[in-house]
Amino acid sequence: MSTTSEPLPPNPDPVLNVAITPELVEKHGLTPKEYELIKEIIGREPNLTELGIFSVMWSEHCSYKNSRPLLKTFPTQKADADSPNQVLIKAGEENAGVIDIGDGWAICFKIESHNHPSAVEPFEGAATGVGGIIRDIFTMGARPVLLTNSLRFGDLSSAQSKRLFRGVVHGISHYGNCIGIPNVGGDVYFDECYEGNPLVNALCLGVLRHDQIKRGAAKGVGNPVYYVGPPTGRDGLGGASFASRELSEESAADRPAVQKGDPFMEKLLIEACLEMMAVDGLVVGIQDMGAAGLTCSTCETAGRGGSGIEIELDKVPQRETGMNSYEIMLSESQERMLVIVQKGREKELEAIFEKWDLHAVEIGTVTEGEDMVVNQHGSPVVKLPAAKLADEAPVYVREAQEPAYMAECRTWSADSLPAPDKATLESALGKLLSHPTIASKRWIYSQYDHMVMTGTVVEPGSDAAIVRLRLDGKKEKLIAIANDCNNRFCWLDPYTGAKIAMAECVRNLACSGARALAMTNNLNFGNPNKPESFYMLKESVRGLAESCRTFDLPVVGGNVSLYNENVNQKIDPTPVVSLAGIVDDPAHVTTQYVKGAGEQLILLGGTPDELGGSYYLKIMHGLKTGAVPAVDLEAEKTLVACVLSQIAAGRVKAAHDLSEGGLLTAVTEMLFAPEATYGAKLDLSALTGKTGAGVAAGSGVGGKAPSVPAGATRLDALLYGESQGRVLLSVSPDKAEAVLAAARDAGVPASVIGEVQTEPTLTCQTAETLSWDVASLRDGWETTIEKAMSPQA
């Protein structure tokens, strides 16, 4: 029973005597109605420390008060209860979800944002984002085995974007490399909409046995509560609240809200915690001190356990002198955990942490009732109902309104563009490959140690990364990971754009030989109080939820990052999708690179006629408009099944999905093999349904225009349009007919469009021949980001 309404006794901490004014409530990100609700819940006025606690726990970052109704539409378990790879820990139940991978083993993975901190302090913001997501994984009892990241920056010609980009990549590489977990890739986009408001989404995946799963619940009255890890400082105060408001000049100067990370300390913490959790029956519950620090870890463990919790702040290790209760409770100092230990076994835990030279201090106990009680200087300074803090934040259903520009964009027609001549069609390929979003990300991933732990099978750069898990020294599992989201599509149509993000991620796994298991997501949006921004969030979630149900992929967790706006603009809606998959046979591992001359290039999925939202439209015409490419989720399922069946049959040398840049971009990327640069001879004449449409008169041989394949009314749409549901395969000549027959039987459009050759020249035959030097294309593709980030640039 709660007794929070009883007045707290006097305490010498001066912060507790601060008067709570409307201005102070507003500064803490709480509305007048929310403040009245707080008083109703606790039956009295809160003191400043209690106000701060409600502020962080009821922030969007911790409570999802603007997004929770939407998130409930995600499936959290597979629809087919008899299918393999069932979810063992569902989204929202713990720090991260857990899904079975067979033979008594499971993976645990999650993605989270550190956007606002990275905008203020890019190195520390990104580094601590990596550290935080790692803690979410090993808290579950899993050993972290891989990292990826999904990054968004402004135009790379901007000095500010370069500074943020350099700092973020340095922070990610520093933390991951020092801690010794391979960073195997991710996705990176550059767009003006992210100027000054970068997105830094970090993912970690770990592996564990079913019997190693740990819960974050405080149970067992009388069980001691331990603080483990380094001392608490004043860094990171109010970080959760900071992440739940728009960026402004005031918040940009809020440097104390950015934490400081120590990867070497976290490495010790990982090993100590995993050793501790391996001792049978020692750990009752465990929770990392991430957002909202000691506040979140205490009230959430008590709430999950249906119990109360009482802690003594005087026992909390402190890095700085004179810290008051507000500072200790709200500090987000890194590399700290809260552990509930089985009573009578305290010495076992203390011995483990002493071995690793880390603090392990008993600071409290699990109690009867439902209150979180915090004592300092001999008397209570906080007395609040734990479950109401953790689970009963107000929930809002905001007004949603489609932005006016979307309808206008949908009416745009490619007929308004000039017909492309040969020179335009040829120059476009080099320009697309040299755009930082499409260009090689080697400058980034060369700074990451992606081979540490010696398990990386497919390195960064292909459609998906693959890591080998060695289990008990005997069994092996191959896990694939990919991230995706094209913000331009989501800006034009968030519902369809979100479905495209999901479909592309599934294709990326399939092209690597992996079947998808489950999804985590990071929903990056603007201010939900603005109807247009909330519309984008609502529609994106609708698209993702529909896609998950179609592919039968459960959501095992994720993160919502709202208020991604600054004084000048808001970001495009960016619902990042991350999928983990499994490769059932090592022989099925596939990359996007062709393996040798003579291989046949087969296009699966046909030649739709779409240019809306494409990078061709942006780069060649300066436009961000048009109807988003259509996506047929059932057709995508059929395509993915076809690709996986052909890989399993041993017929596929390379596979690559078509996305940014379209058909020619995808073909060229396949020719950039690690060991050699190949060429290809493409012949689209077999697809020709009509000639002379959509190209400049007289641009072909003898005054004839290049022919346009059936299904396309413009040659630029055929070559550079970003229509969905398409994959390129490279197969041996003797396997081509079997692949075509299998596709035909599956109902998947398929055509041989060319052949790989040793000479690094790409030719594309229509009514005339378009040609490119592949070595020159590769040079532009490989060096764009490196040149932009050189000290001389």
Secondary structure, 3 states (H helix, E strand, C coil): CCCCCCCCCCCCCHHHHCCCCHHHHHHCCCCHHHHHHHHHHHCCCCCHHHHHHHHHHCCHHHHCCCCHHHHCCCCCCCCCCCCCCCEEECCCCCCCEEEEEECCEEEEEEEEECHHHHHHCHHHHHHHHHHHHHHHHHCCCCEEEEEEEEEEECCCCCHHHHHHHHHHHHHHHHHHHHHCCCEEEEEEEECHHHCCCCEEEEEEEEEEEHHHCCCCCCCCCCCEEEEECCCECCCCCCHHHHCCCCCCHHHHCCHHHCCCCCHHHHHHHHHHHHHHHCCCCCEEEEEECCCCHHHHHHHHHHHHHCCEEEEEHHHCCECCCCCCHHHHHHCCCCCCEEEEECCCCHHHHHHHHHHCCCCEEEEEEEECCCEEEEEECCEEEEEEEHHHHHHCCCCCCCCCCCCHHHHHHHCCCHHHCCCCCHHHHHHHHHHHHCCCCCCCCHHHHCCCCCCHHHCEEECCCCCCEEEEEEECCCEEEEEEEEEECCHHHHHHCHHHHHHHHHHHHHHHHHHCCCEEEEEEEEEECCCCCCHHHHHHHHHHHHHHHHHHHHHCCCEEEEEEECCCECCCCECCCEEEEEEEEEECCHHHCCCCCCCCCCCEEEEECCCCCCCCCCHHHHHHHCCCCCCCCCCCHHHHHHHHHHHHHHHHCCCCCEEEECCCCHHHHHHHHHHECCCCECEEEEECHHHEEEECCCCCCCCCHHHCCCEEECCCCCHHHHHHCCCCCCEEEEECHHHHHHHHHHHHHHCCCEEEEEEEECCCEEEEECCCEEEEEHHHHHHHHHHHHHHHCCCCC
